[in-house]
Amino acid sequence: MRYRDQPTVEVETKVAAPPERVWDVVTDIRLPVDLPGELYDAQWLDGADGPAVGERFVGRNEIENVGKTETVCTVVDVEPGRRWVWSVNAGDLEPWAQWGFEVDPSRDGAVVRQFARIGLAPSPLLSAIEANPDLEGRIIARRLAGFREAMVANLEEVRRRCEDG
């Protein structure tokens, strides 16, 4: 696995709830705050209150072997009710990563996906790889495994919120 290939991870689950309800939950940027994973705080910036292209939010993470980080995320794609994507530390540079959710209707509710793609911008991940180039594949695999673990927890919480009311 190579950093330059921008590896991606995706998790999918079915939710027995209307897609509109699922959409309301996946557009809550605070969804993962109290769940397993790195994110411990998220706040919309500049008066924003939901995803729209160009809106920004700050995410605060605590990353193993890195410490606390604060990133500004920019919403880069929205199909209302269906998909939203944000870039981490966007701006004029390539992002550190891109994350997103997709919601599709199904016969008995909705299918929801969360995905992340590693970006090419200078980041703590790239620094770790540059310091240990012979471990590149392992470093990336570990990072993606952390992403996957957090996504599984996120989608379980989506299901719980939607199905339990």
C-alpha positions as a Markdown table, in Angstrom:
| # | Residue | x | y | z |
|---|---|---|---|---|
| 1 | Met | 0.0 | 0.0 | 0.0 |
| 2 | Arg | 1.5 | 3.3 | -1.0 |
| 3 | Tyr | 0.7 | 6.8 | 0.2 |
| 4 | Arg | 0.8 | 8.3 | -3.3 |
| 5 | Asp | -2.1 | 6.0 | -4.3 |
| 6 | Gln | -4.4 | 7.8 | -1.8 |
| 7 | Pro | -5.8 | 4.6 | -0.2 |
| 8 | Thr | -9.5 | 4.6 | 0.7 |
| 9 | Val | -11.6 | 2.8 | 3.3 |
| 10 | Glu | -15.4 | 2.4 | 3.2 |
| 11 | Val | -17.9 | 0.9 | 5.6 |
| 12 | Glu | -21.6 | 0.3 | 4.8 |
| 13 | Thr | -24.6 | -0.8 | 6.7 |
| 14 | Lys | -28.4 | -1.1 | 6.4 |
| 15 | Val | -30.6 | 1.0 | 8.6 |
| 16 | Ala | -34.3 | 0.3 | 9.1 |
| 17 | Ala | -35.4 | 3.9 | 8.9 |
| 18 | Pro | -36.4 | 6.4 | 6.2 |
| 19 | Pro | -33.4 | 7.8 | 4.3 |
| 20 | Glu | -34.5 | 11.3 | 5.4 |
| 21 | Arg | -34.0 | 10.3 | 9.1 |
| 22 | Val | -30.6 | 8.8 | 8.3 |
| 23 | Trp | -29.6 | 12.0 | 6.5 |
| 24 | Asp | -30.4 | 14.0 | 9.5 |
| 25 | Val | -28.1 | 11.9 | 11.6 |
| 26 | Val | -25.2 | 11.6 | 9.2 |
| 27 | Thr | -25.1 | 15.4 | 8.8 |
| 28 | Asp | -24.6 | 15.9 | 12.5 |
| 29 | Ile | -20.9 | 16.7 | 12.7 |
| 30 | Arg | -20.9 | 15.9 | 16.4 |
| 31 | Leu | -22.1 | 12.3 | 15.7 |
| 32 | Pro | -18.6 | 10.7 | 16.4 |
| 33 | Val | -17.6 | 13.0 | 19.3 |
| 34 | Asp | -18.5 | 10.5 | 22.1 |
| 35 | Leu | -17.7 | 7.3 | 20.2 |
| 36 | Pro | -14.5 | 5.4 | 19.8 |
| 37 | Gly | -12.1 | 7.2 | 17.6 |
| 38 | Glu | -10.0 | 10.3 | 17.5 |
| 39 | Leu | -12.5 | 13.0 | 17.2 |
| 40 | Tyr | -13.4 | 14.7 | 20.6 |
| 41 | Asp | -14.9 | 17.9 | 19.4 |
| 42 | Ala | -16.4 | 19.4 | 16.2 |
| 43 | Gln | -18.0 | 22.8 | 15.7 |
| 44 | Trp | -19.3 | 24.6 | 12.6 |
| 45 | Leu | -17.5 | 27.9 | 11.8 |
| 46 | Asp | -18.7 | 31.3 | 10.5 |
| 47 | Gly | -22.4 | 30.7 | 11.5 |
| 48 | Ala | -22.8 | 27.5 | 9.5 |
| 49 | Asp | -25.2 | 24.9 | 10.9 |
| 50 | Gly | -25.1 | 22.2 | 8.3 |
| 51 | Pro | -23.4 | 20.9 | 5.2 |
| 52 | Ala | -23.3 | 23.2 | 2.1 |
| 53 | Val | -20.5 | 23.5 | -0.3 |
| 54 | Gly | -17.9 | 25.9 | 1.1 |
| 55 | Glu | -19.0 | 25.7 | 4.7 |
| 56 | Arg | -16.3 | 24.9 | 7.2 |
| 57 | Phe | -16.0 | 23.3 | 10.6 |
| 58 | Val | -13.2 | 22.6 | 13.0 |
| 59 | Gly | -12.4 | 19.1 | 14.1 |
| 60 | Arg | -10.4 | 18.4 | 17.2 |
| 61 | Asn | -8.7 | 15.0 | 17.4 |
| 62 | Glu | -6.4 | 13.1 | 19.7 |
| 63 | Ile | -4.2 | 10.8 | 17.6 |
| 64 | Glu | -2.1 | 8.0 | 19.0 |
| 65 | Asn | 1.6 | 8.8 | 18.7 |
| 66 | Val | 0.8 | 12.3 | 17.4 |
| 67 | Gly | -1.2 | 14.0 | 20.2 |
| 68 | Lys | -3.9 | 16.6 | 19.8 |
| 69 | Thr | -4.6 | 18.2 | 16.5 |
| 70 | Glu | -7.1 | 20.8 | 15.2 |
| 71 | Thr | -8.1 | 20.7 | 11.6 |
| 72 | Val | -10.3 | 23.0 | 9.5 |
| 73 | Cys | -12.6 | 21.0 | 7.3 |
| 74 | Thr | -14.3 | 22.3 | 4.2 |
| 75 | Val | -17.5 | 20.8 | 2.7 |
| 76 | Val | -16.6 | 20.1 | -1.0 |
| 77 | Asp | -19.6 | 18.2 | -2.3 |
| 78 | Val | -23.3 | 17.9 | -1.2 |
| 79 | Glu | -26.2 | 16.1 | -2.8 |
| 80 | Pro | -29.0 | 17.0 | -0.3 |
| 81 | Gly | -30.5 | 13.9 | 1.3 |
| 82 | Arg | -27.9 | 11.6 | -0.4 |
| 83 | Arg | -24.2 | 12.6 | -0.1 |
| 84 | Trp | -21.9 | 15.0 | 1.6 |
| 85 | Val | -18.1 | 15.1 | 1.5 |
| 86 | Trp | -15.5 | 17.2 | 3.3 |
| 87 | Ser | -11.8 | 17.8 | 2.9 |
| 88 | Val | -9.6 | 18.0 | 6.0 |
| 89 | Asn | -7.2 | 20.9 | 6.0 |
| 90 | Ala | -8.3 | 21.9 | 2.5 |
| 91 | Gly | -7.5 | 25.4 | 1.3 |
| 92 | Asp | -5.1 | 25.9 | -1.5 |
| 93 | Leu | -3.3 | 22.6 | -0.9 |
| 94 | Glu | -4.3 | 19.0 | -1.4 |
| 95 | Pro | -6.3 | 17.9 | 1.7 |
| 96 | Trp | -4.9 | 15.6 | 4.4 |
| 97 | Ala | -7.9 | 13.4 | 3.8 |
| 98 | Gln | -11.4 | 13.5 | 2.4 |
| 99 | Trp | -14.3 | 12.0 | 4.3 |
| 100 | Gly | -18.0 | 11.5 | 3.4 |
| 101 | Phe | -21.3 | 9.9 | 3.9 |
| 102 | Glu | -23.8 | 8.5 | 1.4 |
| 103 | Val | -27.4 | 7.5 | 2.0 |
| 104 | Asp | -29.3 | 5.4 | -0.5 |
| 105 | Pro | -32.9 | 4.3 | -0.2 |
| 106 | Ser | -33.5 | 0.6 | 0.1 |
| 107 | Arg | -36.6 | -1.6 | 0.1 |
| 108 | Asp | -36.7 | -1.6 | 3.9 |
| 109 | Gly | -35.1 | 1.7 | 4.9 |
| 110 | Ala | -31.7 | 3.0 | 3.8 |
| 111 | Val | -28.1 | 1.9 | 3.1 |
| 112 | Val | -25.6 | 4.3 | 4.6 |
| 113 | Arg | -21.9 | 4.4 | 3.8 |
| 114 | Gln | -19.0 | 6.3 | 5.3 |
| 115 | Phe | -15.7 | 6.6 | 3.5 |
| 116 | Ala | -12.3 | 8.3 | 3.8 |
| 117 | Arg | -9.5 | 8.7 | 1.3 |
| 118 | Ile | -6.0 | 9.7 | 2.4 |
| 119 | Gly | -4.9 | 13.0 | 0.8 |
| 120 | Leu | -1.5 | 14.1 | -0.4 |
| 121 | Ala | -0.9 | 17.2 | 1.6 |
| 122 | Pro | 1.9 | 17.3 | 4.2 |
| 123 | Ser | 0.4 | 15.8 | 7.4 |
| 124 | Pro | 1.4 | 13.9 | 10.5 |
| 125 | Leu | 0.9 | 10.7 | 8.5 |
| 126 | Leu | 3.2 | 11.8 | 5.7 |
| 127 | Ser | 5.8 | 12.8 | 8.4 |
| 128 | Ala | 5.6 | 9.3 | 9.9 |
| 129 | Ile | 6.1 | 7.7 | 6.5 |
| 130 | Glu | 9.0 | 10.0 | 5.7 |
| 131 | Ala | 10.7 | 9.1 | 9.0 |
| 132 | Asn | 10.2 | 5.4 | 8.4 |
| 133 | Pro | 9.9 | 4.8 | 4.6 |
| 134 | Asp | 10.5 | 1.0 | 5.0 |
| 135 | Leu | 7.3 | 0.9 | 7.1 |
| 136 | Glu | 5.1 | 2.8 | 4.7 |
| 137 | Gly | 2.6 | 0.0 | 4.1 |
| 138 | Arg | 2.3 | -0.8 | 7.8 |
| 139 | Ile | 1.8 | 2.8 | 8.8 |
| 140 | Ile | -0.9 | 3.3 | 6.2 |
| 141 | Ala | -2.6 | 0.0 | 7.1 |
| 142 | Arg | -2.7 | 1.0 | 10.7 |
| 143 | Arg | -4.1 | 4.4 | 9.9 |
| 144 | Leu | -6.8 | 2.9 | 7.7 |
| 145 | Ala | -7.7 | 0.4 | 10.4 |
| 146 | Gly | -8.2 | 3.2 | 12.8 |
| 147 | Phe | -10.5 | 5.0 | 10.3 |
| 148 | Arg | -12.4 | 1.7 | 9.7 |
| 149 | Glu | -12.9 | 1.2 | 13.5 |
| 150 | Ala | -14.2 | 4.7 | 13.9 |
| 151 | Met | -16.6 | 4.3 | 10.9 |
| 152 | Val | -18.0 | 1.1 | 12.2 |
| 153 | Ala | -18.8 | 2.8 | 15.5 |
| 154 | Asn | -20.3 | 5.8 | 13.6 |
| 155 | Leu | -22.6 | 3.6 | 11.6 |
| 156 | Glu | -23.7 | 1.6 | 14.6 |
| 157 | Glu | -24.6 | 4.9 | 16.3 |
| 158 | Val | -26.5 | 6.0 | 13.1 |
| 159 | Arg | -28.4 | 2.8 | 13.3 |
| 160 | Arg | -29.1 | 3.1 | 17.0 |
| 161 | Arg | -30.3 | 6.7 | 16.7 |
| 162 | Cys | -32.5 | 6.0 | 13.7 |
| 163 | Glu | -34.0 | 2.7 | 14.7 |
| 164 | Asp | -34.4 | 3.4 | 18.4 |
| 165 | Gly | -36.0 | 6.8 | 17.7 |
